[in-house]
Amino acid sequence: MAKAVAAARDEPFSVVRAADRVFSLVRLPVNDLLARPSMTLLASRDITAAYWRERLLGGLSQSLIALALAFAVGVLYWYMRRSFRPLNAIIGALNALARGDTGIVARYPARDDEIGRLAGTVEAFRQGQQARGQLLAFRQELDMAARIQRSILPSTFPVAAEFSLAACLQTAREVGGDFYDFFTLPDGRLALIVADVSDKGLAAALFMAVARTALRSIAMIVPEPAACLARANDLLSAENDAAMFVTVFYGVFDPASGRLRYANGGHNPPALLDVSGQTRFLEGTDGMALGVMSEIAYAERDITLTPGDCLLLYTDGATDAIDERARVFATDGLREALESAGEVAVDELVRGIAARVQQFAGNAPQFDDITLMALRYRGGDAPRAAAAAPAFTLAPQSGVGEGTLSAVACR
């Protein structure tokens, strides 16, 4: 006790420990009459129980505070993880999209705050990227279909002393329903076909391929136009659940005599430019489009071309072209374009008429396929390079143009 008092001699109030006891010590200095320190009064009190009780309560308070702080930190950590989990999902989705993976779906609860709006934007972007990928795949399929369609159209044209032939096809879409065809029949005559399927796009392209194959196959067995169209119509009408049809002009041309025998299945009548520079349209045969109904009879007509005549086969994409003021090119426009062309080569002729149609339309969008095929007859007694030469041979035309499906560029 004495050592504890001596250690706290300078403090007016102190708490000292002596052995296992705790005392409060109060020091009071006393001065004499001359204000000099003469004595010091000391008062002590045993506060052991109160001291340890206070220490225990203090320790408990600090522990509770520490526990409360730890709990608060834990709750804050949990809240932050819960709050930023959608953000982490968004970051993961963005990383996946950067790698090109559009199949990932970020899972997060619906929220009406900044994170929720950001998550909605990322999801919309993901769906847009997914749609873009599907569109690119579809575009590749369309390109493949266009290449296949180009491959089934004739890419070489006859070279003969009696006549010259050229054609072009300009589709309104990547693939179309128009087609032209020509081929040598078993008897040596030349088959000429121009056709227009009732729809556009992939469906029309598929039906076009079927119709072309049917016509070509039947014509090799039954070359006469009326009978050929009747059999092809029966074939195309069978199981035609899509209710598609095709208008067809089919002619059989004899280069030696200039005779053209033809049947028309609901198609535009060809235009004939004679040697005098006048244009007339061939008489129709009142035939129905192929694929509408079976067991339809078709009629035939024939004409004989004279040397210098030019026959133009076409589809309604040319005559139905409209300009920005909704005016129609019509048969009058086709007649004027044909007569103003003069005696140019047939490949220049079809290019020139296609250019006139495009110039007329201006900035108006093309809504239908445009097909042109021209035949110029020079006469059956035209000189040949050699007496033993065949009636005609095939030679490629140059100048494939963008947006066309033929060997002669429409543009």
Buried (B, 14 or more C-beta within 10 A) or exposed (E): EEEBBEEBEEEEEBBBEBEEEBBBBEBEEEEEEEEEEEEEEEEBEEBEEEBEEEEEEEEEEEEEEEEEEEEEEEEEEEEEEEEEBBBEBBEEBBEBBEEEEBEBEBEBEEBEEEBBEBBBEBBEBBEEBEEEEEEEEEEEEBEEBBEEBBEBBBBEBBEBBBBBBBBBBBBBBBBBBBBBBBBBBEEEBBBBBBBBBBBBBBBBBBBBBBBBEBBBBBBBEBBBBBBBBBBBBBBBBEEBEEEBBBBBBBBBBBBEEBBBBBBBBBBBBBBBBEEEEEBEBBEBBEBBBBBBEEEBEBEBBEBEBEBBBBBBBBBBBBBBBBBEEEEEBBBEBBBBBBEEBEEBEBBBBBBBBBEBBBEBBEEBEBEBBBBBBBBBBBBBEEEEEEEEEEBBEBEEBEEBBEBBBBBBBBE
